[in-house]
């Protein structure tokens, strides 16, 4: 049985980068106050397209999400007290044959799902395009450019920087090769 290949995605023929840095580039004006302060302290000029800053973008997102989660939880508690929201939010359903598609923003970037069900909800076909598959071509392009720009570095230095660049993308290879 042949080995599975990692999927690669291009947008209008170009590689793309998804994930925390992309989201920060698109939404940095909407950050919660503490997250905005963290961005200011890091002195990252926005928009930023340097993949080495993806880890910092993840940190800023975590601060933003914790602030927002606290705010939403407090709002929920207030509404629950005032309006008596139901404790059980489960909805009964019966699976039917059919196809479904979904797109969701995951921590590493955009995640696409496609499923085909038959009979009592059994999966006939599934296709998942992970963030790693989406940005893999961009990582490869960045690595090529990085090697050209830093070819005069000593081998150990170069290897260490390459590993740092790869980790900055925060890929999940096991997910990408589902």
C-alpha positions as CSV (number, residue, x, y, z in Angstrom):
1,X,0.0,0.0,0.0
2,X,1.6,3.3,-1.0
3,X,2.3,5.9,1.7
4,X,-0.1,8.8,1.9
5,X,1.1,12.2,0.8
6,X,0.6,15.4,2.7
7,X,-2.0,17.6,1.0
8,X,-0.9,21.0,-0.2
9,X,-3.2,24.0,-0.8
10,X,-2.7,27.1,-2.9
11,X,-4.9,30.1,-3.3
12,X,-4.9,31.5,-6.8
13,X,-1.7,29.6,-7.4
14,X,0.1,31.1,-4.4
15,X,1.1,29.5,-1.1
16,X,-0.6,31.0,2.0
17,X,-0.1,31.3,5.7
18,X,-2.9,30.6,8.2
19,X,-3.0,30.7,11.9
20,X,-2.4,33.1,14.8
21,X,-0.2,35.5,12.8
22,X,-2.7,35.7,10.0
23,X,-5.6,36.3,12.4
24,X,-3.6,38.9,14.3
25,X,-2.8,40.7,11.0
26,X,-6.5,40.8,10.2
27,X,-7.9,41.7,13.6
28,X,-5.2,43.4,15.8
29,X,-7.5,46.5,16.0
30,X,-10.1,44.3,17.8
31,X,-8.0,42.9,20.6
32,X,-9.1,43.0,24.2
33,X,-7.2,45.5,26.3
34,X,-4.6,43.3,27.9
35,X,-3.9,41.6,24.6
36,X,-3.5,45.0,22.9
37,X,-1.0,46.0,25.7
38,X,0.9,42.7,25.1
39,X,1.2,43.5,21.4
40,X,2.4,47.0,22.2
41,X,5.0,45.7,24.6
42,X,6.3,43.2,22.0
43,X,6.7,46.1,19.6
44,X,5.5,44.1,16.6
45,X,4.7,46.4,13.7
46,X,1.4,45.3,12.2
47,X,0.8,43.9,9.7
48,X,3.6,41.4,10.3
49,X,4.5,38.7,7.8
50,X,7.6,37.3,9.5
51,X,6.7,33.6,10.4
52,X,9.1,33.8,13.4
53,X,6.5,36.0,15.1
54,X,3.8,33.4,14.9
55,X,4.6,32.2,18.4
56,X,4.2,35.7,19.7
57,X,0.9,36.0,17.9
58,X,-0.3,32.8,19.6
59,X,0.6,34.3,23.0
60,X,-1.4,37.5,22.2
61,X,-4.3,35.3,21.0
62,X,-4.3,33.4,24.3
63,X,-4.4,36.6,26.3
64,X,-7.2,37.9,24.1
65,X,-9.2,34.7,24.4
66,X,-8.8,34.5,28.2
67,X,-10.0,38.1,28.5
68,X,-13.0,37.4,26.2
69,X,-13.9,34.1,27.9
70,X,-14.0,35.8,31.2
71,X,-16.2,38.6,29.8
72,X,-18.6,36.1,28.1
73,X,-18.8,33.9,31.2
74,X,-19.7,36.8,33.4
75,X,-22.3,37.8,30.8
76,X,-23.7,34.3,30.7
77,X,-23.9,34.2,34.5
78,X,-25.8,37.4,34.5
79,X,-28.3,36.2,31.9
80,X,-28.7,32.8,33.6
81,X,-29.6,34.6,36.8
82,X,-31.9,37.1,35.2
83,X,-33.6,34.9,32.6
84,X,-33.2,31.4,34.0
85,X,-31.5,29.8,31.0
86,X,-32.0,26.0,30.7
87,X,-29.3,23.9,32.3
88,X,-29.6,21.2,29.6
89,X,-28.8,22.5,26.2
90,X,-28.8,19.1,24.4
91,X,-30.9,18.8,21.3
92,X,-32.2,15.4,20.1
93,X,-31.5,14.6,16.4
94,X,-31.7,11.6,14.1
95,X,-28.8,11.3,11.5
96,X,-29.8,11.0,7.9
97,X,-27.9,10.2,4.8
98,X,-26.4,13.2,3.0
99,X,-23.3,15.4,2.5
100,X,-22.1,18.1,4.8
101,X,-19.4,20.7,4.6
102,X,-17.9,22.9,7.4
103,X,-15.2,25.5,7.9
104,X,-13.9,26.5,11.3
105,X,-11.0,28.5,12.6
106,X,-8.8,26.2,14.6
107,X,-5.7,27.3,16.7
108,X,-3.3,26.5,13.8
109,X,-5.6,28.1,11.1
110,X,-8.6,27.3,8.9
111,X,-9.9,23.7,9.1
112,X,-12.1,22.4,6.3
113,X,-14.4,19.3,6.7
114,X,-16.4,17.4,4.2
115,X,-18.4,14.3,5.1
116,X,-20.8,12.0,3.3
117,X,-23.1,9.9,5.5
118,X,-25.2,6.9,4.6
119,X,-27.9,5.0,6.5
120,X,-27.9,5.7,10.3
121,X,-25.1,8.3,10.1
122,X,-22.3,6.0,9.2
123,X,-19.5,7.9,7.4
124,X,-19.1,6.9,3.7
125,X,-16.5,9.5,2.9
126,X,-14.5,12.1,4.8
127,X,-12.1,14.8,3.6
128,X,-10.3,17.0,6.0
129,X,-8.0,19.8,4.9
130,X,-6.0,20.9,7.9
131,X,-4.2,24.2,8.5
132,X,-0.9,22.4,8.1
133,X,-1.9,21.2,4.6
134,X,-2.9,24.8,3.9
135,X,0.4,26.4,5.0
136,X,2.8,23.6,4.1
137,X,3.7,25.1,0.7
138,X,4.3,28.5,2.3
139,X,6.6,26.9,4.9
140,X,8.6,25.2,2.1
141,X,8.8,28.5,0.2
142,X,10.0,30.3,3.4
143,X,12.6,27.6,4.0
144,X,14.0,28.0,0.4
145,X,14.2,31.8,0.8
146,X,15.7,31.4,4.2
147,X,18.4,29.1,3.0
148,X,19.4,31.5,0.2
149,X,19.5,34.5,2.5
150,X,21.6,32.6,5.2
151,X,23.9,30.4,3.1
152,X,27.0,31.9,4.7
153,X,26.1,30.8,8.2
154,X,27.8,27.8,9.8
155,X,26.0,24.5,9.4
156,X,25.0,24.1,13.1
157,X,23.7,27.7,13.2
158,X,21.8,27.2,10.0
159,X,20.3,23.9,11.2
160,X,19.2,25.5,14.5
161,X,17.5,28.5,12.7
162,X,15.8,26.1,10.3
163,X,14.4,24.1,13.2
164,X,13.2,27.4,14.8
165,X,11.5,28.4,11.5
166,X,9.8,25.1,11.2
167,X,8.6,25.2,14.8
168,X,7.3,28.7,14.4
169,X,4.7,27.4,11.9
170,X,3.5,25.1,14.6
171,X,2.4,22.4,12.2
172,X,0.7,19.1,13.1
173,X,2.0,16.5,10.7
174,X,-0.1,13.7,12.1
175,X,-3.2,15.8,11.4
176,X,-2.0,16.8,7.9
177,X,-1.6,13.1,6.9
178,X,-4.9,11.9,8.2
